[in-house]
Amino acid sequence: MNTENLQLYEDQPIRTAWNEEEEEWYFSIVDAVGVLTDQPDARHASTYWAVLKKRLNEEGANQLLTNCKQLKMKAADGKRRLTDVANTEQLLRIIQSIPSKKAEPFKLWLAQVGRERIDETLDPELIAKRLVVTYERKGYTREWINQRLMAISARKELTDEWKDRGVTQGKEYAILTDELTRAWSGMTTRQYKNLKGLKKESLRDNMSTTELVLNMLAETATKEFSETEQPQGFSENISVAKRGGKVAGDARKAIEEGTGKPVITKKNASELNHVVTKMIEASANADESKP
């Protein structure tokens, strides 16, 4: 079983997949090559890798190239395509053939990524700690981060409940989420994303604290209704999702009536975190100016 993920090296994303059975990370070679050689985009990185692969083959590294796998990973356009991947050992061998000043720091990063995953397998609480650090670096407030972690837990509990009720992961999960979201916000997930100017970004990562809380209420209410009524299959779960969403929808209307302003905002993460980000940048600049 491969769990796909994005790892950041110097704020540049590298697609990865964790193989549970092998307890091994696999890294997108094109992404790694692009970072190490400062390629401007994925197309140039692919071209560099194609030339390097030919040179490695001519140097007799046939075994290395043969052992490298291909996995389907999400590309920039959102489509999943077969991509050359390498485990840590194989990627280290490839790095040796790339003249780059980033080679040594990248090797240290590889070791850190591997160690963190193993540590997190032994102690899942470390995953939450890593998420907190990631969100803090992006400028989110502590209040928002706490709500986001709770929202992740609520979402997991709901999808576990759907699985127990015979709902198929993937398209059916997406449809139920749409019905739930529409019931509390008045929009489908896609419409909500369009309002915030999002494409492939996470909608929850671009919600305000109040939006997060209401979305979590909708998912929690849906889970509670499902546990009580025990609907079976996709069609029976649709009505439950709508009623769970309505609970949060009623709460949203009550808040809007009391405050006189809409709960749902067009603002995305960059706008919601603008003030916090400016404070962090100002603090960093002040530190750099000190002798």
N, C-alpha and C positions, 0 to 999 in steps of 0.2 A: 504494500500500500504506500503510495507516494502522496505526501501532503505538500502542495505547492505553496510557495511563500516568496515574499520580496525581502531581500536583505540590503541594507544600505552601506555602501563604502564611500566615505567622504560625500555623503548626500546623493550619491548616484546609485540607482536601483540595479540590483543583480538578481535575476530570477533564480530561484532555488527550489529543490524538492527534497523532502526528507523521506527516506525509505525506512519504514518502521521495522520491517523484517531484517534488513541488513544493518539497521542503525547507522545509516550513512547519509551524508549530504551529497546531493548532486547539484552542480552549478552550471548555468548556461555559459558555455565557452565563449560565445559571441559577446555576451554582456561583459564578461571578465576581460576579454581582449580589448573591447571598446574602452573600458575604464583605464586599463594599463597603457594604452597607446593614444589616449585622448582623441578618440575618433568623434567626429561631430554628430553622427547619427548611426542607427542600426545598420543601414545599408553599407556604409563605409566599414563598419566593424565586421560585417559578414564578408566583405571583399578581403579585408586583412586576414581573417581567419582562413579563407579559402587558399590564399597564397601561402600562409604559414603551414597549413595542413599539407600542401603539395611539397613544401621544403622538408618537413618532418618525414614525409614518406620517402623522399630521395635520400635522406640521411639514415634511413633504415629503422625508423621508429614505427614500423608497421604494426607491431604488437600493441603499442600504445593507442594508435588510432583504431585498431580493431576492437579493443576493449572499451572504448568510449561508446556510451549508449546514445540513443535518441529518445527524448520524451516530448509529449505534447505540452507546450507551455503557451500562456496567453501573450500575444504580441501587442504592440502599441495600439493597433486598431481594434483590439478586443477579441480577435479570433485566435483559436488555439491551433498552433502549428508544430510539427515535429522540429525539435531543436537539438543540436549536438550538446551533450552534457558530459561532465567529467566529475569524478569524485575528488576528494581533496588531494589524494596522492597523484592522480593523473593530472590534475590542474597544476600542481607544483612542478611537474615535469614539463608541461607546456610553458609555464612562466619562465623557466630556465632558458627557453629559446626566444624570449622576447626582450630586446634591449629597452629597459624602462627603469627610470629612477624610482618608480612606484613599486618595483618588484618586492623589495624587502618588507615595506609596510603592508603590502597586500598579503604576503605570507603570514605575517603576524595576525592580520584580520581573519584569514582562513582558520588559523588555529583557535582564535577567540570564538568564532561562530560555531565551530565544532564542539568546543568545550561547553558553551552556553546551552546548546541543545541537549547534551548529555546531562548536564546539571539540572535542566528543567524537567527532564524525564524522571529524575530522582526526586525533585522537589517542584511540583507544578506552581507553587506560589511565586517562583522566580519569573514565570511568564508574566504575571500581573505586574511585578516590579519593573520588568523590561518595558511593558506597555506604558507605565507611568512615566518612565524616563523619556521614552519616545515622544509622548504627547507634551511633556514639559518643554522639550527642545523645540517643538512646533509652536509654542506660545500659548497653549491652552491653560486655563485657570485650574487651580486645585479642585474647586467645586465641580467644574465641568468634567474633569478627569474621573472624579469619584462617581458621578452619574454615568459616565461612559462605561466604566467597569461593571457597574450594576446592570446596565443595559445589555452588555455582552452576556452576563449570567442569565438574565431574563430571556434573552433570545435563545440561548442554548437549552433552557428548560422547556421553552415552547416547541422547538424543533424536535427535541426528544419525545415530547408528548405526541406530536404529529406522527413521528415514526412509529410509536406504539399503537396509534390508531389506523395504521395502514396507509398513510400518505406517502407517496413516492418523492424522494429527495430530488430536487432540480426544478422542473417546470411546475409541478404541483405546489411545491413550497413557494415559488415565485408568485403564482396566482393567488394563493391564500394570503400572502403578504400584501399583495395589491389590494385585495378586498378589505383587509384589516386597515391598511393605510388610508384607503378611500373613506372608510367609515368614520375615522377620527379627524382626518385632515381635509376631506373633500376632494382629494386628488389621488391618482394612482402614483406609484413609486416613480415612474418615468416623468409624469407631470410635475411632481415635487422636485425632482432633479432639474428639470428644465427651468423651473422657477428660480432655482439657485444658480443656474448657469453651469451645471455639472454634466460631465460625460460619463467617464468610467469611475470617477471618484466615489468613495463611500458616502452615502446620504447621511448616515448617522454621524460621521465625523464632521459633517457640515451643518449640524443642527445646533440651535441654541440650547441652553440648559433646560428651559421649559419645554421645548420641542422634544428633547430626549426623554424627559420625565413622562410626557403624555404618550409618546410612542411605547415606552416601557410599560405604562399602565395598560395600554391596549393589548400588548402581548401577554402581560400577566393575567389580565381578566380573561383573555381567550384560553389560556392554559387552565385556569381555575374552572371555567365553564366546561371545558373538555374533560377534565378529570372527573367532574360530577356527572356529566351526561354520557360520557364514553361513546362519542359518535364513531362510526366505523367507515373507513374509506374517505375518498376525496370529497364527494358530493355532500356528505353529511357534515363535513368539517367546514364547508363554506359558510353555512348559516351561523355556526359558532364563531367563526372569525369575524363576521359582520357584527354580531352582537358584542363581542369583545372590543372591537374598534369603536362601537357606539358609546361604550362607557367612557372612553377617553374623549370622544367627540363631544359628549355632553359636558365634560369637565372643561374642555377648551372653550366652549360657548359661554360657560359660567365665568371663566377668567376674563374673556373678552368683554362680557357685559359689565363686569366689575371694574375693569381698567379703562374701558373705552378705546382699546387699541388691539389690533390683531396679534395673535400668538405666533402664527406662522410668518416667518420673515424671509425675504429674498436673500438675506446675507448668507454668504458661505464662510468657510473657515478663515480665509484670508482677511475678510472684513470683520468677522466676529472676534478674531484674535489680534486685530491691528494695534489696539492700544497696548496690550500686553507685550506684543513683539517690539513695539517702539521702546517700551520701558527696558526690555532686555538688551536691546541694541544700545540704548543710552548708557546703561550700566557697564556693558562691555567696553564701549568707547572710553568711558571714564577710567576703567581699570587700565586700558592700554596707554592712557596718557600719563599714568603715574610712573615715576622713575623706578 
